[in-house]
Every structure is written in C-alpha cells, then in structure tokens.
C-alpha cells in the first residue's frame, strides 16, 4: 500500500506536538518551550530553534546532537558572549518577601548593594557566574563588567531545552546525555556532559571571550 510508512507518520505526529510549520512560511509556532519563554537566554533560544530546524528536516532526534554538542563546546571554551547569556526574570515581590535563596534573590541583593531599585512587576537581568553559591556572588547583573560565567549551569539549561523538544519522541535527559557521551567517545571529546547534568559536579567558571 502506498503513502507514508506508519513509523514515519507517527514520528511526524509526535514532532507536530512540539511545533508546527506556519502555512506558507519557513518559521515555527513553538508552544510551551524555552524559545517562547522571555527568561530564556538568547544563546539557548537560538540553539533550541536550530535543533528544531534539524528535527523538522530529518525527522530524527539524533540529528540535533551535532548542534547541541557544538553549543556545549562553545560554553566550555568561553566563546559565548555575555549578552547572549543574560537571563531576564520578573521580580514578584520585594527582596524581604522571598523565603529561598533563588537567583532572583542573589540579583536583588546586588541591586540593593548598588543602591539601585527594581520593584515587583519589573524585570531583573543577570548572568549566572557560579550557581553553586547561595550568596550575591551567584550572579552578576547584566550591566556589570561580567568576566566569567558558569558553563555547567548553562549546559544543564541547554540540555533541558533539547529535552523539551525531544520528550514527545520518548527521549529524556538521561538519553540525551548518554548520546552525547557516546558521541564524545567516538570523536575524542574533551569534556563530559552526562556526569554534570545527571550528577552535577563543580566546574571552574570560564572567562568570557569576545563574540
């Protein structure tokens, strides 16, 4: 019987659960993933959209891993410009109203220490420089002279972004990290994602390079 084989139709149906092509235009309407969230750093958004392009073209989850691996290598080489790593989050309450040491709290402490003001309902922008810290040193504000960023933190966010688009196809974070590990074993990769993402380990902050 002619037509598209059943496995291919099923892959297409699942991919359509993640995104669908806008009729007559080469762009996507993306529903509920990082690329639609205003807090997502520009670099992660761009990589996720590129992964979507690869997935749409090939209908194969493995097609996105080359894109993901290149992005991770850029993180660890310090080749991602600071402005592409800025997170933008809404301040929901005054500093004193927070009960946990979130990134927002660290950023608000820096705002207070600099005699600045960010009020509930406004955005606060920062780069994560050491996510293992709970103090104000966890982040740098976007307007500061940011010299380092936390590559492990941003790598984890990137893997989660890829998981968002592959999960309807049955891939989870463990599968993605295993695939990356196998890719690195073949290509003599120089760093390891799976151990950091599944069992996070401390890594040195990476100095920023120019874009």
Sine and cosine of phi, psi and omega as CSV:
sin_phi,cos_phi,sin_psi,cos_psi,sin_omega,cos_omega
0.00,0.00,0.69,-0.73,-0.06,-1.00
-0.97,0.23,-0.07,-1.00,0.03,-1.00
0.98,-0.17,-0.08,-1.00,-0.04,-1.00
-0.98,0.20,0.76,-0.65,0.03,-1.00
-0.83,0.56,0.50,-0.87,-0.06,-1.00
-0.85,0.53,-0.69,0.73,0.02,-1.00
-0.87,0.50,-0.63,0.77,0.01,-1.00
-0.92,0.39,-0.62,0.79,0.03,-1.00
-0.90,0.44,-0.63,0.77,0.00,-1.00
-0.92,0.40,-0.67,0.74,0.05,-1.00
-0.88,0.48,-0.67,0.74,0.00,-1.00
-0.89,0.45,-0.66,0.75,0.00,-1.00
-0.89,0.45,-0.66,0.75,-0.03,-1.00
-0.94,0.34,-0.64,0.77,0.07,-1.00
-0.88,0.47,-0.62,0.78,0.00,-1.00
-0.91,0.42,-0.35,0.94,0.08,-1.00
-0.94,0.34,-0.42,0.91,-0.01,-1.00
-1.00,0.03,-0.70,0.72,0.00,-1.00
-0.43,-0.90,0.31,-0.95,0.09,-1.00
-0.65,-0.76,0.54,-0.84,-0.03,-1.00
-0.97,0.25,0.71,-0.70,0.08,-1.00
-0.96,0.29,0.79,-0.62,-0.12,-0.99
-0.80,0.59,0.83,-0.56,0.09,-1.00
0.98,0.20,0.05,1.00,-0.04,-1.00
-0.74,-0.68,0.57,-0.82,-0.01,-1.00
-1.00,0.00,0.86,0.51,0.07,-1.00
-0.58,-0.82,0.22,-0.97,-0.13,-0.99
-0.87,-0.49,0.55,-0.84,0.23,-0.97
-0.99,-0.16,0.93,-0.36,-0.14,-0.99
-0.97,-0.25,0.78,-0.62,-0.14,-0.99
-0.92,-0.40,0.90,-0.43,0.21,-0.98
0.97,0.25,0.30,0.96,0.01,-1.00
-0.91,-0.43,0.04,-1.00,-0.16,-0.99
-0.84,0.54,-0.59,0.81,-0.05,-1.00
-0.90,0.44,-0.26,0.97,0.05,-1.00
-0.99,-0.17,-0.08,1.00,-0.06,-1.00
-1.00,-0.08,0.81,-0.58,-0.10,-0.99
-0.91,0.41,-0.29,0.96,0.01,-1.00
-0.99,0.14,-0.24,0.97,-0.09,-1.00
-0.94,0.34,0.78,-0.63,0.06,-1.00
-0.85,0.52,0.52,-0.86,-0.06,-1.00
-0.84,0.55,-0.65,0.76,-0.04,-1.00
-0.89,0.46,-0.71,0.70,0.00,-1.00
-0.90,0.43,-0.66,0.75,0.04,-1.00
-0.87,0.50,-0.71,0.70,-0.03,-1.00
-0.90,0.43,-0.67,0.74,0.00,-1.00
-0.92,0.40,-0.65,0.76,0.00,-1.00
-0.90,0.44,-0.65,0.76,0.05,-1.00
-0.91,0.42,-0.62,0.79,0.05,-1.00
-0.90,0.43,-0.64,0.76,0.06,-1.00
-0.89,0.46,-0.64,0.77,0.06,-1.00
-0.88,0.48,-0.65,0.76,0.03,-1.00
-0.87,0.50,-0.71,0.70,0.01,-1.00
-0.89,0.45,-0.66,0.75,-0.02,-1.00
-0.91,0.41,-0.66,0.75,0.00,-1.00
-0.91,0.41,-0.61,0.79,-0.04,-1.00
-0.96,0.29,-0.65,0.76,-0.14,-0.99
-0.97,-0.22,-0.35,0.94,-0.11,-0.99
0.87,0.50,0.38,0.93,-0.04,-1.00
-0.82,-0.58,0.85,-0.53,0.03,-1.00
-0.84,0.55,-0.57,0.82,-0.06,-1.00
-0.92,0.39,-0.30,0.96,-0.01,-1.00
-0.92,0.38,-0.34,0.94,-0.05,-1.00
-0.99,0.11,-0.22,0.98,-0.17,-0.98
-0.96,0.29,-0.51,0.86,0.08,-1.00
-0.89,0.46,-0.67,0.74,0.05,-1.00
-0.89,0.45,-0.71,0.70,0.00,-1.00
-0.90,0.44,-0.70,0.71,-0.02,-1.00
-0.89,0.45,-0.67,0.74,0.02,-1.00
-0.89,0.47,-0.64,0.77,0.00,-1.00
-0.91,0.42,-0.66,0.75,0.00,-1.00
-0.91,0.42,-0.65,0.76,0.04,-1.00
-0.87,0.49,-0.62,0.79,0.03,-1.00
-0.89,0.45,-0.67,0.75,0.05,-1.00
-0.82,0.58,-0.79,0.62,-0.15,-0.99
-0.97,0.23,-0.25,0.97,0.10,-0.99
-1.00,-0.02,-0.05,1.00,-0.02,-1.00
0.94,0.33,0.50,0.87,-0.11,-0.99
-0.99,-0.16,0.12,0.99,0.00,-1.00
-0.99,-0.17,0.84,-0.55,-0.05,-1.00
-0.91,0.41,0.59,-0.81,-0.07,-1.00
-0.79,0.61,-0.70,0.71,-0.09,-1.00
-0.90,0.44,-0.30,0.95,0.02,-1.00
-1.00,0.03,-0.05,1.00,0.01,-1.00
-0.94,-0.35,0.03,1.00,-0.05,-1.00
-0.92,0.39,0.77,-0.64,0.12,-0.99
-0.99,-0.16,0.65,-0.76,-0.02,-1.00
-0.85,-0.52,0.92,-0.39,-0.04,-1.00
-0.83,-0.56,0.52,-0.86,0.02,-1.00
-0.98,0.18,0.73,-0.68,0.10,-0.99
-0.99,0.11,0.87,-0.49,-0.10,-0.99
-1.00,-0.06,-0.35,0.94,-0.03,-1.00
-0.34,-0.94,0.21,-0.98,0.04,-1.00
-0.89,0.46,0.34,-0.94,-0.02,-1.00
-0.78,0.63,-0.67,0.74,-0.06,-1.00
-0.92,0.39,-0.28,0.96,-0.04,-1.00
-1.00,0.10,-0.23,0.97,0.00,-1.00
-0.99,0.17,0.63,-0.78,-0.02,-1.00
-0.95,-0.32,-0.13,0.99,0.01,-1.00
-0.80,-0.60,0.42,-0.91,-0.02,-1.00
-1.00,0.09,0.96,0.27,0.01,-1.00
-0.99,0.13,0.11,-0.99,0.10,-1.00
-0.89,0.46,-0.61,0.79,0.05,-1.00
-0.86,0.52,-0.65,0.76,0.00,-1.00
-0.90,0.44,-0.71,0.71,0.03,-1.00
-0.85,0.52,-0.68,0.74,0.00,-1.00
-0.92,0.39,-0.65,0.76,0.01,-1.00
-0.91,0.41,-0.54,0.84,0.08,-1.00
-0.91,0.42,-0.62,0.79,0.04,-1.00
-0.92,0.38,-0.62,0.78,0.06,-1.00
-0.87,0.50,-0.73,0.69,0.00,-1.00
-0.89,0.46,-0.69,0.72,-0.03,-1.00
-0.90,0.43,-0.38,0.92,0.00,-1.00
-0.99,-0.15,0.19,0.98,0.01,-1.00
0.84,0.54,0.61,0.79,0.08,-1.00
-0.97,-0.23,0.07,-1.00,-0.02,-1.00
-0.66,-0.75,0.82,-0.58,0.17,-0.99
-0.77,-0.63,0.85,-0.52,-0.13,-0.99
-0.98,-0.22,0.39,-0.92,0.09,-1.00
-0.78,0.62,0.70,-0.71,-0.06,-1.00
0.99,-0.12,-0.21,0.98,0.05,-1.00
-0.99,-0.17,0.28,-0.96,0.03,-1.00
-1.00,-0.01,0.47,-0.88,0.16,-0.99
-0.81,-0.59,0.67,-0.74,-0.10,-1.00
-0.87,-0.50,0.70,-0.71,-0.05,-1.00
-0.37,-0.93,0.24,-0.97,0.13,-0.99
-0.89,-0.45,0.71,-0.70,0.02,-1.00
-0.99,0.17,0.87,-0.50,-0.05,-1.00
-0.96,-0.27,-0.42,0.91,0.08,-1.00
-0.33,-0.95,1.00,-0.08,-0.13,-0.99
-0.96,0.28,-0.18,0.98,0.03,-1.00
-0.98,0.18,-0.26,0.97,0.03,-1.00
-0.99,0.12,0.43,-0.90,0.05,-1.00
-0.92,-0.39,0.02,1.00,-0.04,-1.00
-1.00,-0.07,-0.09,-1.00,0.05,-1.00
-0.87,0.49,-0.32,0.95,-0.01,-1.00
-0.98,0.19,0.04,1.00,0.03,-1.00
-0.93,0.37,-0.51,0.86,-0.05,-1.00
-0.71,-0.71,0.27,-0.96,0.25,-0.97
-0.87,-0.50,0.64,-0.76,0.06,-1.00
-0.93,0.38,0.49,-0.87,-0.11,-0.99
-0.87,0.50,-0.50,0.87,-0.04,-1.00
-1.00,0.10,-0.14,0.99,0.01,-1.00
-0.98,0.21,0.22,-0.97,0.04,-1.00
-0.99,0.16,0.99,0.17,-0.07,-1.00
-0.95,0.31,0.82,-0.57,-0.06,-1.00
-0.93,-0.37,-0.32,0.95,-0.01,-1.00
-0.65,-0.76,0.28,-0.96,0.19,-0.98
-0.59,-0.81,0.25,-0.97,-0.07,-1.00
-1.00,-0.07,0.98,-0.19,-0.08,-1.00
-0.91,0.41,-0.55,0.84,0.00,-1.00
-0.91,0.41,-0.66,0.75,0.03,-1.00
-0.87,0.49,-0.76,0.65,-0.06,-1.00
-0.94,0.33,-0.51,0.86,0.08,-1.00
-0.90,0.43,-0.68,0.74,0.03,-1.00
-0.87,0.49,-0.67,0.75,0.03,-1.00
-0.90,0.44,-0.60,0.80,0.00,-1.00
-0.93,0.37,-0.67,0.74,0.04,-1.00
-0.89,0.46,-0.64,0.77,0.05,-1.00
-0.90,0.45,-0.60,0.80,0.02,-1.00
-0.91,0.42,-0.63,0.77,0.05,-1.00
-0.94,0.34,-0.60,0.80,0.06,-1.00
-0.87,0.50,-0.58,0.81,-0.01,-1.00
-0.87,0.50,-0.59,0.80,-0.04,-1.00
-1.00,-0.01,-0.31,0.95,0.00,-1.00
-0.99,-0.17,-0.25,0.97,-0.06,-1.00
-0.87,0.50,-0.59,0.81,0.07,-1.00
-0.90,0.43,-0.28,0.96,0.03,-1.00
-0.99,-0.11,0.13,0.99,0.09,-1.00
1.00,-0.06,0.16,0.99,0.01,-1.00
-0.99,-0.13,0.71,-0.70,0.11,-0.99
-0.89,-0.46,-0.05,-1.00,-0.09,-1.00
-0.88,0.47,-0.61,0.79,0.01,-1.00
-0.89,0.45,-0.68,0.73,0.03,-1.00
-0.88,0.47,-0.68,0.73,-0.02,-1.00
-0.89,0.45,-0.72,0.70,-0.02,-1.00
-0.92,0.39,-0.57,0.82,0.05,-1.00
-0.91,0.41,-0.66,0.75,0.03,-1.00
-0.90,0.44,-0.66,0.75,0.05,-1.00
-0.89,0.45,-0.64,0.76,0.01,-1.00
-0.89,0.45,-0.66,0.75,0.02,-1.00
-0.91,0.40,-0.63,0.78,0.03,-1.00
-0.89,0.46,-0.67,0.74,-0.01,-1.00
-0.93,0.37,-0.57,0.82,0.02,-1.00
-0.89,0.45,-0.57,0.82,0.00,-1.00
-0.97,0.24,-0.66,0.75,-0.12,-0.99
-0.99,-0.15,0.20,0.98,-0.01,-1.00
0.83,0.55,0.77,0.64,0.03,-1.00
-0.87,0.49,0.30,-0.95,-0.14,-0.99
-0.94,-0.34,-0.04,1.00,0.05,-1.00
-0.51,-0.86,0.22,-0.98,-0.14,-0.99
-0.82,-0.57,0.89,-0.45,0.04,-1.00
-0.97,0.25,-0.73,0.68,-0.21,-0.98
-0.84,0.55,-0.68,0.73,-0.04,-1.00
-0.89,0.45,-0.58,0.81,-0.03,-1.00
-0.97,0.26,-0.62,0.78,-0.09,-1.00
-0.98,0.22,-0.67,0.74,-0.05,-1.00
-1.00,0.10,-0.69,0.72,0.06,-1.00
-0.82,-0.58,0.99,0.13,-0.16,-0.99
-0.80,0.60,0.67,-0.74,0.08,-1.00
-0.83,-0.55,0.38,-0.93,0.02,-1.00
-0.95,0.31,0.69,-0.73,0.13,-0.99
-0.75,-0.66,0.46,-0.89,0.00,-1.00
-0.94,0.35,0.59,-0.81,0.09,-1.00
-0.90,0.43,0.57,-0.82,-0.08,-1.00
-0.97,-0.23,0.76,-0.65,0.06,-1.00
-0.92,0.38,0.57,-0.82,-0.03,-1.00
-0.98,0.19,0.64,-0.77,0.13,-0.99
-0.97,-0.25,0.23,-0.97,0.11,-0.99
-0.95,0.32,0.46,-0.89,-0.02,-1.00
-0.90,0.44,0.00,0.00,0.00,0.00
